Amino acid sequence: MMTKPKVATASLAGCFGCHMSLLDIDERILKLIELVDFDKSPIDDIKEFTGRCAIGLIEGGCANEDNVHVLQEFRKHCDILIAVGDCAIMGDIPAMRNNIPLKECLEEAYLNGPTVYNPEKIIPNDKELPLCLNRVYPCHEVVKIDYSLPGCPPNADIIWQALVALLTGKPLELPYELIKYD
Amino acid sequence: MSEQITFTIDGIEIKGKAGQTIIEAADEAGIYIPRLCYHPELAPHGSCRVCTVLVNGKPQSACTQPIAEGITVENNTKELDEHRRNLIDMLFIEGNHFCMFCEKSGNCELQAVAYRLGILAPKYPYFFPKKDVDSTHPDIFLDLNRCILCGRCVSASRDIDGKGVFEFVGRSIEKKIAVNAEASLKDTNLKQADKAADVCPVGTINKKRTAFAIPIGKRLYDSKPIGSDIESRRK
């Protein structure tokens, strides 16, 4: 039996909406399972790569050091890396903090916000927590990205068409109606 | 001014009138040249360079270059579209274009030209500049995060409304649109019915209480690319 190519997915600084959109391919997910095996992904909860992957799907940009680490791991293990959705492409909503100093953001979130209850005035600083980056970085500013699928989230059809084209070695020709930035 | 001038765009013979610019003659003939700062009712600005075409092999902005007998214009070429994609990419990374919550999305000309040129994502690093929002006016708000400095509001307010509400200030990357008033937009005599409030190609000048009226799927550029109206004139 021929081994199927593997697909891995990750959600970095995203909202899992792009993963929801992937699941939105509905019954085509059965066809997808015929085409590929899922490796490291929140969908099957595999935590570490088990081998080389044909395609890595990245949702979300890099907001903390863990995001950067995961993204670099994906680049190492995947032949083709796809930025899925506007967060991966340009930072999106998390990147709205990018022209506000990080210290101000943390103080607003943990000390000064109108609904904050924090009598000890502690900004979370446990060693286990990944450090926030000074700003949110779009994925292509951290590693080489091979393809981008825009949208917030991208339509299930654009994800489906891109995956099928790449897995079957056909050129990626996306119809006009599927390219949307919102 | 009715003297007929014959020239070609991408090998197609076009008959224009003396005094027309390349973009005017092309529009009339049903040939779409991608553009952003150009607006048919305003004096051409020639600033965005998206409408750059090759005239007898030399790059010229189609919105400012007059037609002339026998010229050869190249418009729909791989190289020019690549040049246009680069310009659009730079406009995206130099501003803060958050399409996902912008009320102009679907009706935005910057986004529409990017869709038409098949841009999936800008290739450059993002600037994330700090820009101002002015929401002091009761009926209109100004979001400079999305401004592409096309100058349409400047021309419309000065030449059509006769008000001069908007003007450019600063140079280079610091260049921006400013309002000609004591402090902010509320101190101007700008009205919702003004041409200047109507011509913004992006989501910078917005009329309050009008957003998201058209559902997704029915917006201007949801199913047909920008320029389709011009191309449908082609005989």
Interface residues (C-beta under 8 A of the other chain):
Chain A: A83 D86 I89 M90 G91 D92 I93 A95 M96 N98 N99 R135 P138 H140 E141 I145 Y147 S148 L149 P150 C152 L174 Y176 E177 I179 K180 Y181 D182
Chain B: F92 N96 H97 F98 C99 M100 F101 C102 S105 G106 Q111 A114 Y115 R116 G118 I119 L120 A121 P122 K123 P125 Y126 F128 P129 K130 I216 D222 S223 K224 P225
